[in-house]
Amino acid sequence: MTTSNTFSSSDTAALERETELTDEPTVTQEQMWNDKHQKTAVDWIRQNAYQRVCLQFPDAYLPHSNAICDKLKQVLPGINFFILADTSYGSCCVDEIAAAHIDSDSLIHFGNACRSKVSRLPVLYMFPELPIDLQQLFEKMSMLKDNSKDKVLIVYLDIGYHHLLENDLTDMETASLSKNLKETLQCKDVHIVAYPAVEEKDQILCNDEQICVFVGEDNSRFFNLSLTKKAQQWFIFNPLTNTLNEKNPLTANYIRRRYYYIEKCKDAQTLGLVVGTLTASGYLDVISRLQEMAKSRGVKTQLISVGRINPAKLANFLEIDCFVLIGCPFNNIYNSKEFYKPVVSVFEAEMALNPAWHMKYPEAYVTDFTELLPEGSNFIAFNKENIARQDVSLVSGRLRHATIDDSVELANTNALSAQQQALVTQGKMEVMTTNVGLTYEDRTWKGLEPALGCTEPAKLQKGLSGIPIKYTHD
């Protein structure tokens, strides 16, 4: 009889496992830390009199972390610096939880950043300065002359190319990048902005008559930007390959798959609210709102916090029909097809649970869940009185029943006669439990039994030493 290795791994897997890198491009130390970066960081620390500063690096930047930390210690002796190498959820989010463990009073964040509002620590963002051939940029952009003539052109600079807004152009006759593009392409107007925006006032409103160009790679930031901003056409200029390609973020297959998951969310009897952040402002309000909408429909919710999610982690929750990921805007893991159950965003859950979205097509996709709160631009009030008692599932074709309110159900039960109530009473040999939390007790494996007070105290003994693959005995 052979044993399957599906639920186990080899003894050397932990030692041979490689670090999973993100879509960040490879950067050198000179690109991510120069004299300008050092002056900005030193002035920021001195002006605010910080004493315990955390340096958060993504995995791709870790080889340069010690050198940067040493340079700061030389310039600022007496200041305590700490390197954060393992973030709880994603490298783009500020890891305030890890910083709180060492009682830090400030944090410097390197690399990809979602710029989600933080509430516990002051944060300084440090972006690299990646090289770009401006001559190639103008040559490729000149191909858009017919498309962008007499229209508004918006150029979004990805992380790594924000320095184009600070440095004057020396190879061009004029000193403004936007002026060169406007004269070359004969545009109505040209806006060059950094993405993500430093402040909300720096954001540009897009419409269906504008041409948008993203200077960077086809990464999660472009995915987020192109979904949330309306434009007539989207283009990507990749400075690494000097190519300009047209991109359509909302393909037909993508739209069909997301609406299929929304219908699966409507069919769900149990929703798993996966907390993908503990620092973004407003995540507790979103959790309360989702719980309220689910409860009004008679749908049970389970709050889950497992750090970085993957298919193996979420597969442990067999009773949950659909997961709702509450994370930062750049966390587009819900687009993965590897999960066993659907994983939807907060916006998709809002469309499924809020009756105000019924038969309403959104003008733009929403990835920032704070926009769905009362202060947000895409907020729609929730009224449980508008929930349809019966609805037909577009996936299974079956009739869905929504429990509007507990008082309504109680009144219906009281209206039944004694004979009718006897018919609906559950039998003694029931195999289903009404409480989702109790179903975990029916699992075959439940871990160690506490058996408090039933066993004698064990004697203290010297433990094992070494690595888990092979312990050594003294």
CORRA-V393041 format. One line per field, one symbol per residue. ss: DSSP state (H for helix, E for strand, - for the rest). psi: psi as a letter, one per 20 degrees, with the letter a starting at -180 (. if undefined). A space follows every 10 residues. Layout:
ss: ???
psi: ???
//
This chain:
ss: ---------- --HHHH---- --------HH HH--HHHHHH HHHHHHHH-- -EEEEE--HH HHHHHHHHHH HHHHH----E EEEE------ -----HHHHH H----EEEEE ---------- -EEEEE---- ---HHHHHHH HHHHHHHH-- -EEEEEE--- -HHHH----- ------HHHH HHHHH---EE EEEE-----H HH-------- EEEEE----H HHHHHHHH-- --EEEEEE-- --EEEEE--- -HHHHHHHHH HHHHHHH--E EEEEE----- --HHHHHHHH HHHHHH---E EEEE------ HHHH------ -EEEEE---- --HHH----- -EEEEHHHHH HHH-HHH--- --------HH HH-------- ---HHH---E EE------EE E----HHHHH HHHHH--HHH HHHH------ -----HHHHH HH-------- ---------- ----EEE--E EE--
psi: pqpqjhjrrr hjhhhipqpo qakpqpqrhh hioahggggg gghggghilq hoppopqrhi ihhjgggghh hhhhhmqipp qppohoqhgq iiqpmhghhh hjlqirpppq bppikqpqih qppppoqrnq qpohghghgh hiijghhjpk rpppopprpi jhihihpqph iqhrjpghhg hghgilqgqp poqqpqqgrh iiqppqaijq pppooarnah ghggghhipp qgqpqpooih ilqoqppohn rghgggghhg hghhhhiphp poooojqjhp pihhhgghgg hghghhjkpq qpppokbpqr hhgiiinhip hqqoonarhi nkiiiqjiqh qqorrhghhg hhhoihjpkp pqhqqoioih iirhirikpp qpoihjpphp qppigijrpp ppogqhhghh hhhhiqrhhh hhhipqrhkq iqqiohhihh ijqgpjappg lpiiqqpqqp qpaqqbqhho qqp.
//
